[in-house]
Amino acid sequence: MCGDGANDAPALRQAQFGIAVSTSTDVAKSAAGIVLTEPGLSGIVNAVTQGRIAFQRILTYTLRSILHKVRQVPYLGIGLFMTGHAILTPMLVVISMITGDFLAMSSTTDNVIPSPRPNIWKIGDLTLMGIMMGAFDLLFCVLILWIGHAKLHLPIETMQTLTLVNLVVSGQAIYYVVRERRHLWSSRPSKIVAACSMIDLTLVPSLAVTGTLMAPLPVPIIAGLFGVAAIFAFTLDGVKTVLLHHLTID
């Protein structure tokens, strides 16, 4: 709905997308959802583009949240059953939450490609995709836990450190997979997202190597974890691509 006079204000307020121009009355401007400050339709195009960009960022956040919910609780339960102990201490939970929150907040600045068509929330397909990818992530995390417990015979304190590093590294892999509807290498992240990832992937392994706030974890294990996490990221990206051929999430 476009309007410029006081008599247009009720319709501008009621419309899903009320548009006023720079010469409109103050009443019309206050009732409109957007005020064009320049001649032409470029302002409308920019507003629609920014709305679709915001939708893609929210979609990434939602899919990532579903993934984490599917993985987190079963993983902690399986870890307790497998080792007989809690696989995360309260301090490690705090560190995991802080690193995850930094990445989540930085995602609001990420570079995304707006969709060429209007977006519609498809909760069913989105939830199904999150559950299936979350199950794959859970399988990966449990495999790392099993290797540390059954093959490397790590003590529980070291297992707790391994769990933290595993969650942080796999969490980074998940983000870079779900941020793109195409392959994960199709676009670059924003500078802020890249900086937060570098901080997370430097800080947590450094704490693990030095044994600060947690039991020390040998460098070869951390290096191996980074390697298998990279393989996991590309594998999960392939799973995502297959799922997107059958599910529509935007």
Residue pairs with C-beta under 8 A, 6 or more apart in sequence:
1 8
1 11
1 12
1 14
1 15
1 17
1 18
1 19
2 19
2 20
2 21
3 9
3 11
3 12
3 18
3 19
3 20
3 24
3 28
3 32
4 20
4 21
4 23
4 24
4 25
4 28
5 24
5 25
5 28
6 25
6 27
6 28
8 20
8 28
8 31
9 27
9 28
9 30
9 31
10 31
11 18
12 18
12 19
12 20
12 28
12 31
12 32
12 33
13 31
15 33
16 33
17 33
17 34
18 31
18 32
18 33
18 34
19 32
19 33
19 34
19 35
19 36
19 44
20 28
20 29
20 31
20 32
20 34
20 35
20 36
21 35
21 36
22 35
22 36
22 37
22 38
24 32
24 35
29 35
34 43
34 44
34 47
36 43
36 44
37 43
49 114
52 114
52 115
52 119
53 112
53 114
55 114
55 115
55 119
55 250
56 112
56 113
56 114
56 115
56 119
56 181
56 250
57 107
57 108
57 110
57 112
59 119
59 126
59 249
59 250
60 107
60 110
60 112
60 175
60 178
60 179
61 104
61 107
62 126
62 130
63 126
63 129
63 130
63 133
63 178
63 249
64 104
64 174
64 175
64 178
65 130
66 126
66 127
66 130
66 131
66 134
67 130
67 133
67 134
67 137
67 174
67 178
68 100
68 134
68 171
68 174
69 134
70 130
70 131
70 134
70 135
70 137
70 138
71 134
71 137
71 138
71 141
74 138
75 138
75 141
75 142
75 145
76 86
76 87
76 88
78 142
78 145
79 86
79 87
79 88
79 145
79 163
80 86
80 87
82 145
82 146
82 149
83 145
83 149
83 156
83 159
85 156
85 159
86 160
87 145
87 156
87 159
87 160
87 163
88 96
88 160
88 163
88 164
89 160
89 214
91 213
91 214
92 160
92 161
92 163
92 164
92 213
92 214
95 164
95 204
95 207
95 213
96 164
96 167
96 168
99 168
99 171
99 200
99 203
99 204
100 168
100 171
102 196
102 199
102 200
103 171
103 172
103 175
103 193
103 196
103 197
103 200
106 190
106 192
106 193
106 195
106 196
107 175
107 179
107 193
109 190
109 192
109 193
110 179
110 189
110 190
110 193
111 187
111 188
111 189
111 190
112 179
112 187
113 181
113 187
115 250
119 250
120 250
122 248
122 249
122 250
125 247
125 248
125 249
126 249
128 247
129 240
129 243
129 244
129 247
129 249
132 239
132 243
133 174
133 177
133 178
133 236
133 239
133 240
133 243
136 236
136 239
137 170
137 174
137 236
140 170
140 232
141 166
141 167
141 170
144 162
144 166
144 225
144 228
145 159
145 162
145 163
145 166
148 154
148 158
148 159
148 162
148 221
149 159
152 221
154 162
155 215
157 214
157 215
158 215
158 216
158 217
160 214
160 215
161 208
161 214
161 215
161 216
161 217
162 217
162 221
162 225
164 204
164 208
164 214
165 204
165 205
165 208
165 217
165 222
165 225
166 225
168 200
168 201
168 204
169 201
169 225
169 226
169 229
170 229
170 232
172 197
172 200
172 201
172 229
173 229
173 230
173 232
173 233
173 236
174 236
175 197
176 184
176 189
176 233
177 184
177 233
177 236
177 237
177 240
178 240
179 189
180 186
180 187
181 244
181 249
181 250
183 237
183 241
184 233
184 234
184 237
188 194
189 197
205 222
206 212
207 213
207 214
208 214
208 216
208 217
208 222
209 216
209 217
209 219
209 222
210 216
